[in-house]
Amino acid sequence: MTTIQSIRLFHLSAKLDNPIGNAVVTFDRRDTLLVHVTASDGTTDWGESWASPTEVAGVIGARLAPVLLGQNALRPGRLWQRMQAACGWDRLGTTMMAVAALDIALHDLAARLQGVPVSDLLGGVLRDRVPAYASGPFFRPGGHPFRTYAVEAEAYLREGYRAVKLRIGFAPHDDAKVVQDVRRALGEETGLMVDFNQSVTPRAALQTAGMMQAANLIWIEEPALPADLEGYRLLSGHMAPALAGGETFGAASQFRPFLESNCLDVLQPDIALCGGLSGVARVAMLAELFARPLLPHVWGSTVNFHAALHLTACLPAVRGGGFSPFPWMEVDMGPNPLLDLCGRPAPGADGMLGVPQGPGLGCDLTAEAIAPYVVWSRVIEME
């Protein structure tokens, strides 16, 4: 039996040349926690949770590593249940981020041990190539935050993207104007979405949406605080574009009230926050039951990106607006050295991303590649 022998944690931080952000936050670096698990036969893997690296590492060391070390490395589903039991009543927030990081790693490990891609463990791909959308542009400080939006969006189009998601939430008239400017720059055939990043009240979002009607948006993302069920109910009856959200949710149970109220149209769990691939698989079941598309929110490093790519390849098709049926794959267009560790993701001429066919996640990180960004590392081993 191949068992789990050690868990190594790496806090990575990459300084950006120029800060970027959204309507809520500006940042000048990218941070994440990578998890590196080693099996008794020497096989290794990678997992990630990009939020709160120090706190997540503390949960892994104190509560989760003890229930994994020495266990059969070929049973990621069983190990997820062991981690859930170790969490006790605390099954949201930082705890589920820690579960997520390890669950991604355990899927990578089990797939590598069997010589198959992670997608095989998720049931098998339904498509070899996944439609990609450009997640950007971002706010830029030091002037009007939208000053480069149209130019950047046109550049995404030249790179092969067929859909673009803008960050907005600066001011209603400015938001509406930049959306119209980008629509003219991209033409009517390109999919266009917007993301408020929880920066406005529902009524302010409704005001802005009324001024953006001519842009023919596919969805409006996070037009209220994540858990504001009443806000989403209000908006769902007055907005033509789909409502998208859920990227901060830590469990499938948090999506259920929104689905039962028919006020969330596009589900966006983040694998690195919502219990890993095992946790998001439960969201996918809800999405299928309620006939809603699931499009993973993607942030952090190449590890979370590859996990989302494998999952997206396995999700059922759902009709939606734009150039292709859902699901689509989100590609972070901001500066991010941690996303570039295995080469910058880019679509082909058809606007699609190829799904890795090799063992595991398909991102073979090395110590040399991550070394410039390591803030600290810690090893947890069998006693």
N, C-alpha and C positions, 0 to 999 in steps of 0.2 A: 504494500500500500504506500502510495506517495503522499507524504504529509507536509504540512506547513511548518517550516523550521524557523523562519525569522521574518520580521516586518521592519522595514527601514522607512523612515519618514524624512522628507526633504521639504523645507520651506524655500520656495523660489521667489525671487523678486527681480523684476526687470525694469530699470529706469527708462522712461520715455524721453525723447529729445524735446518734445513739445506736449504740454498737457492737453487732454481732451475731456469730454464729459457729456452729460445730458442735462435735463432741466433741474435735476436734484443734486448732482454731485460732479465735481471736477477731480480728475486724478492724473498723477504724473508718473505712475508706475503700475505694473501688472504683477499681482501676487497670486500664488497658489500653493497648495500642499499636495505633493506627489507621494504616493504610497508604493513601495517596492517590496513585493513579497517573494521570498525564495522558498522553493520546495526541497524536499529531502534528496531529490535526484539532481539538484542544481538548477532546475528550470526557474526562471524569474518572470515577473510580470509588472504591470503598472496600473495604478488607480489614481483618482484625483478628487479633491474637493477644493474649489477655489476660494470659498468664503471662510474667513476667520481661521487661518492656518494654525495659529498657536492653540486656540481653544479646541479645535477639532483634534489636533494631535494629543491634547490632554485626555479627551474622551477615548481615543484609540488606545492609549497606553494604560489607562486606569480600568476601562470597562470591556473593551472589545478584543484586544489582543489576547488576553488570557483565555477566552473561549474559542479562539481560533488555532493557537499554536498546538501542534501535534495532531490536528484533525486531518481527515481525508481531503486532499486538495481537489478532488474530482466532484465535489458535491456543493456547488455554490448555492443552490436553493436551500439545502439543509443548513448551511453555514449562515445564510441570511436569517433564517428562523432562530438560530442560536444567538445571533447578534440582537435580534428583536427582543428575545427573552432577557438578555443582559441589560437592555435599555430600561426595563421595567415600565413605569408609567410615562417616562420621558421619551416620547416618540415623535418629536418635532424639533425644528431648529438645529442647533449644533450637533445634537446626538444623531439625527438622521443624516447630516452631512458626513459625519464620521462613518456611519454605516455605508453611505453611498461610496465614499472613497475606497473602502475595502471591498465592497461588492463588485465594483468595476474591476479591481485588481483580481478578484477571485474568478470572475468570468474570463478574464484574459489568461489567467493561469490554467484553468481547466481546459480552455480551448487549445492552448499551446501544448499541454500534455497529451491531448488527443490528436494534435496535428490538423486542427480544423479552424476556420475563422469563427470569431465570436458570434456572428450571425447564425451559424449552425446551432449554437446553443439556444438561440432565441426562436428557433423554429424553421429557419432557412429563409433566404432572400426571396422576395417577390419581384425584385427588380435588381439588375446589375448596375444600373446608373440611376442616380437620385437627382431630381431637380434642385437647383441651389438658388437661394436669394441672397442678395447683398445686404448685410445688416450695417447700415451707415447711410449718410455721414453722421458724425458726432458734432456736438457743440465745440467751438474753439474760442477760448478766452482771448482778451486783448482786442476786441472789436465786436461787431455784430456777430452773434454765434452762428448765423446762417450764411455768412458772406461767401463761403466756398461751396455751398450745397449743390447748386446746379452743375458746376464744373466737375465736382467729385462724382455725382450721379451719372453724368455722361461718360466718365471714365469707367465706371462699373459696367456700363452697357458695352463698351468696347472690349472689356475683358471677358464678355460672354454671358453676363448675368441677364436674366429676363424679368427679374423683379427686384425691387429696392424698398427697404424699410428705413424711413427717416426718423430721427429723434426730434420731437417738437415739445411744446410746453413752455415756450418763452413768453409769448403774449398772443391772444387770440388773432388779432389782425396780422401780426408778423407770421404766425404759424400758417394761417390760411394763404397768405401771399407766397411764402416759400413753397408750399405744396403745389400751388398753381404754377409757379415758375418751374419747378422740377417736372411737373406733368408736361408742360410745353417742351421742355428740353428733351424728355424721353419719348414723347409721342404717346399715342393712345394704346399701342400694342404692348407696352411694358407694364407689368404688374406694379402697383404702388401701394404701400402700407405706411402707417405712421405709428409711433410709439410715444405716449405721454410719460412713460416711466413713473406713474403714480403722482405726477406733479401738480394735478389740478383736481378741483372738486367735480363731481358728476355734472353739475349744471354748467360749469365753465367748459367742460369737455363738450357738452351739448351745444353750447354757443359756437365753439370753434368748428364743430362738425357741420353745423349749418352753413358756415362760410366756405367749407371745403367740398360741398356736394358735387360740383362740376368736375372735380378731380377723379371721380369714379374709383374711390379707394376700395381695396379688397378687405382690409380689416383695420380696426383701430385698437391699439394695444394699451392695456393698463390705463384706461380713462378714469380710474378711481383707485383708491387704496385696495390692495389685494383681497382683503377679507370683507370688503364693503358690499355685501350681498344686496342690500337695498339700493345702493348706488348703481350696481349693474342691472338690477331689475328696472330701475328708472330709465336707464339708457337703452336697454334692449327694445323698449317699445317706441323709441323715437329716432333711432339711428339706422340708416340703410346698410352701411358696411357691417361686416361681422365684428363681434367683440372678441378680443383675444386676451388671455391672461393665464395666471397660475405659475409663473416662473419661480416665485418664492415659496410655493407650497412644499411642505415636507412629507406629505402622505396623500394617497389616493382619496382618503376620506374627506379632505378639504375641497376636492372638486365636486363631490356629490351634490351638495346643496345648490350649487350654481347650475348643474345639469338638470336637477329636478325642477328648478325654477325657470329653465329654458332661457338663461341669460348669459351663457358663455358658449361661443360658437367655435372657437379655436383653442384647444388645450395646449399649454406650453410648459410642461414640467421640465425642470433641469435635472438631468441624470445625476449630476454631482451634488445636488441638494436634496432630491426627493427619493432617497433610499437606494440610489444606484439603478442598475438595469432591472433588478428584481422589483424594486419599488415602482419604477415607471411602468413595468409590465402590468401592474395592477391598475394604473391610470389608463393604460391602453385598453384593458378590458372594459372599463367604464365608457371610454370613448366609443368603442365599437357598439356597446349596448345602446348608447344614446345617439348613434350615427353622427358623431362629431370627429373631425380630423384632429390628430395629435401631431404637433410639430415641435420637437424638443427645442427648448431654449438652450443656446450654446454659448458658453463663456469659458474663460480660463485658458488652459493649454491645449496642446494637440491631443492629449489623452482623452479629455472630455469630448473633444471634437470627434475623434475616431469612435468613441462609444456611441455617440449620437448618430453617426453615419451608419454604423451596423444596425442600430435599432430602426432607423428610418427606412432602411432597405427591406425590413421585415414587416412593416405596417401595411394594413390594407388600404387600397386607394379609396378616396372620398372625393366626390366632385366638388369643385370650388371655383373661384374666379382665377383668372390668370392664364398662363401659357400651358399649364399641365395640371392634372388632378393632384390634390394633396395625397401624401405628405411631401413637404419641401424641407430642404436642409438649410439651416441658418449658417451663414459664414460671416464672422466678425471681420469688418473691413477696417477697423482701427489699427494703429500701430501696436503690435503685440509680438515681441520676440519669443514668448512662450508658445504661441501658436505656430511659430515658424520652425520649431525644433526638428521636425521631420520634413521640412519643405512647406512653403506657403500653399494652402489649399487653393485651387483655382478650377473653375469649370472648363469643360471643353467647348468647342464651337456650338454644341447643341444646348449649352446652359446646364449641363449635367455634371455631377461628380461620380467618378468610378468608385465602387465599393471594394475594399481590399479583399483579396482572395486567399492570402497566406494565413498561417496560424495566428490565433489571437486577435488582438485589435488591429495589427498591421502597422503600428508605430514602434519601431525598434530604437528606443532611446538609449543613449550611452552615458556613462559617467562624464565623459569629456564634453558632451553636448550640453549637459545641464550645469556643469561646474561653474561657468561665469555668473550664474544666477543664484547659487546656493547661499542662503543666509545662515542656516543651521541644518544639521541632520542628526537623527537619533536612531539607534538600532534597538529593537526589542526581540530577544531570542529565547529559545527554549532553555529552561534552567537545567 
